[in-house]
Amino acid sequence: MEVFVAAAERGGFTAAARALSMTPSGVSKLIARLETRLGARLFNRSTRKLQLTSEGAAFFDRCKTILAQIEEAERCAGADEAPVGLVRVSVNVPVGTHLLLPCIQPFLARYPEVALDIALTDRVVDLLDERTDVAVRSGPLPDSSLRARKLGTTRMMIVASPEYLSRRGEPQVPKDLSGHARLGFSYARAVKGWPLRVDDKTLSVPVDGPVQISDGEALRRLVLEGVGMARLAHFQVRDDIAAGRLVPLLEPYAAHDSEDIHAVFVGDGGPVPTRVRAFVDFLADKIGPGKL
């Protein structure tokens, strides 16, 4: 499997042989034996190119998973083994920008043998399909086979710029939101609308402004530019509020509004990879309760 994966990743038997300190003929013989055992052709070969067949591509995905599990099992056998290897992380743009990125340097200083591959995206990714180790997600979690650790809870706030409010007026009660430019996200979210408490009941104000956008930091930028108002996380706007660039709105009605932040990772009850556990533990310490 290691030889097969090396050949697939490097695009040729010679390159795989070089990486594994083998001869090209040795690699070719092992691949031929593997194909005979499986009863399937794994590569389409030409004088210039080596390409996986559909059967080879499916086998490649399984081999990568199995080899990673073997490597992790060997690491877990040593209780004091230092975290080593690559951690692939998916995080939404606001959390990544304001909370995760400031943690990177101290994390790498503590764990010099760990590397990070970070994707900032507000799209919810499939951890298995996209080979992601950890996803940091905001809001309610759907039921799934994934494991999760709560990192903390952040207040959600409706905010607008002073310039926008000088033009359009400041809403004093939820019904005043009618006619205002309520900006939001262009993808489905777990929390639909803006939840406001009125007479001990929660009402959901629909988001139907002139702009919908897929990036939480871009949404903040639009609010700063006076395009409209939006519901954003406290950690995302606290510096803007302190500097007078944004104004919190309808606080008596929105004070209860909050969202949990979780680190989500693949697991079926077995041991979590050391490198993943170290990363999640570090996040929980640095951006955990009381720091959002």
ABEGO torsion letter per residue (X at the ends): XAAAAAAAAAGEAAAAAAAAGBBAAAAAAAAAAAAAAAGBBABBBBAABBBBBAAAAAAAAAAAAAAAAAAAAAAAABAABBBBEBBBBBBBAAAAAAAAAAAAAAAAAABAABBBBBBBBABBBBAAAAGBABBBBBEBBBBBABBBBBAEBBBBBBBBBAAAAAAAEBBABAAAABGBBBBBBABBBABBEBBBBBGGBBBBBBBABABBBABAAAAAAAAAAGAEBBBBBAAAAAAAAAAGABBBBGAAAAAABBBBBBBBBBBAGBBBBAAAAAAAAAAAAAABBGAX
